[in-house]
Amino acid sequence: MSERRGKEGIFSLDGTSTEQILKLVLIGCFLGVMGSAGFCLFLNSSSPLSADPLGREGLFLLFVSLFHLSEFILCARFNPHLLDLSSFLLHTLEYQAAFFVCQIEFFCATFGVSSFVWPK
C-alpha cells in the first residue's frame, strides 16, 4: 500500500499551519451546524414529505452539507497529499454567491416578498 500510516492516522498534518487547521475545523463545524439545522427544519415542518417549503429547505441544507463533508472525507481518505481547504469544494466566490442568492430567492418566494419584487 502506498498510504502512509503511522501515529498520525491516514494523513499527516505536518507542515500545516495552525491557521489552516483552524480554518478546516471551522468549515467542518459550520457544515455540521448547517446540516443539523437542515435536519431540524425537516423534522419540525408541518408535513415533511409534502410541499412544505421549510421541510424542503431543510432537506436541501442537509444534503448540501453532507455533499461537502463527504467530498472532504473522500479526499482525506484517497488523496491525503492533496488535502487542503479547497477539498470542501467551497472555495470559489462564484459558488458562494450562487448559494447565497439561491437562499435569498427561496426566502423571498416563501415569505411573500416575491409579489413585490416580481409582479405578475
C-alpha positions as CSV (number, residue, x, y, z in Angstrom):
1,M,0.0,0.0,0.0
2,S,1.2,3.5,-0.8
3,E,-0.6,5.1,2.1
4,R,1.4,6.5,4.9
5,R,0.1,5.1,8.2
6,G,1.7,5.9,11.5
7,K,0.8,7.7,14.6
8,E,-1.0,10.4,12.6
9,G,-3.5,8.0,11.0
10,I,-4.3,8.1,7.3
11,F,-2.8,11.6,6.7
12,S,-0.4,13.8,8.4
13,L,-0.8,17.5,9.2
14,D,3.0,18.0,9.3
15,G,3.8,21.3,7.8
16,T,0.3,22.6,8.0
17,S,0.0,25.9,9.8
18,T,-2.3,26.4,12.8
19,E,-4.3,28.9,10.9
20,Q,-5.0,26.3,8.1
21,I,-6.0,23.7,10.7
22,L,-8.3,26.2,12.4
23,K,-9.9,27.1,9.0
24,L,-10.5,23.3,8.3
25,V,-12.1,22.9,11.7
26,L,-14.3,26.0,11.4
27,I,-15.6,25.0,7.9
28,G,-16.3,21.4,9.2
29,C,-18.2,22.8,12.2
30,F,-20.1,25.2,10.0
31,L,-21.2,22.4,7.7
32,G,-22.2,20.3,10.7
33,V,-24.3,23.0,12.1
34,M,-25.9,23.7,8.7
35,G,-26.7,20.0,8.3
36,S,-28.1,19.8,11.8
37,A,-30.2,22.9,11.2
38,G,-31.5,21.5,8.0
39,F,-32.4,18.2,9.7
40,C,-34.2,20.0,12.4
41,L,-36.1,22.1,9.8
42,F,-37.1,18.9,8.0
43,L,-38.3,17.2,11.2
44,N,-40.2,20.2,12.5
45,S,-42.0,21.1,9.3
46,S,-45.8,20.5,9.3
47,S,-45.6,17.6,7.0
48,P,-42.0,16.8,6.0
49,L,-42.8,14.8,2.8
50,S,-45.3,17.3,1.3
51,A,-44.9,20.6,-0.3
52,D,-44.0,22.4,2.9
53,P,-41.2,24.8,1.9
54,L,-39.4,24.7,5.2
55,G,-39.2,20.9,5.0
56,R,-37.8,21.1,1.5
57,E,-35.3,23.8,2.6
58,G,-34.2,21.6,5.5
59,L,-33.6,18.7,3.1
60,F,-31.7,21.0,0.8
61,L,-29.4,22.2,3.6
62,L,-28.9,18.7,4.9
63,F,-27.9,17.3,1.5
64,V,-25.6,20.2,0.6
65,S,-23.7,19.9,3.9
66,L,-23.5,16.1,3.5
67,F,-22.1,16.6,0.0
68,H,-19.4,19.0,1.0
69,L,-18.4,17.0,4.1
70,S,-18.3,13.7,2.2
71,E,-16.1,15.4,-0.5
72,F,-13.6,16.4,2.1
73,I,-13.7,12.9,3.8
74,L,-13.1,11.1,0.5
75,C,-10.3,13.4,-0.4
76,A,-8.7,12.8,3.0
77,R,-9.1,9.1,2.5
78,F,-7.9,8.6,-1.1
79,N,-5.7,11.7,-1.8
80,P,-4.3,12.8,1.6
81,H,-1.4,14.6,-0.1
82,L,-3.9,17.0,-1.8
83,L,-5.9,17.8,1.3
84,D,-6.5,21.5,1.9
85,L,-9.3,24.0,2.2
86,S,-10.3,23.5,-1.4
87,S,-11.2,19.9,-0.6
88,F,-14.6,21.1,0.7
89,L,-15.4,22.5,-2.8
90,L,-16.5,25.8,-1.2
91,H,-13.5,27.9,-2.3
92,T,-14.9,29.7,-5.3
93,L,-16.6,33.1,-5.0
94,E,-19.0,32.1,-7.8
95,Y,-20.2,29.1,-5.9
96,Q,-20.7,31.1,-2.6
97,A,-22.5,33.9,-4.4
98,A,-24.8,31.4,-6.2
99,F,-25.6,29.6,-2.9
100,F,-26.5,32.8,-1.1
101,V,-28.6,34.2,-4.0
102,C,-30.4,30.8,-4.0
103,Q,-31.2,31.2,-0.3
104,I,-32.4,34.7,-0.7
105,E,-34.6,33.8,-3.6
106,F,-36.1,30.9,-1.6
107,F,-36.9,33.1,1.4
108,C,-38.3,35.8,-0.7
109,A,-40.6,33.4,-2.6
110,T,-41.6,31.5,0.6
111,F,-42.5,34.5,2.7
112,G,-44.3,36.6,0.1
113,V,-41.7,39.1,-0.9
114,S,-41.8,37.8,-4.4
115,S,-45.0,39.7,-5.2
116,F,-43.2,43.0,-4.5
117,V,-40.1,42.1,-6.4
118,W,-41.5,40.1,-9.3
119,P,-45.0,41.3,-10.1
120,K,-47.4,39.0,-12.0
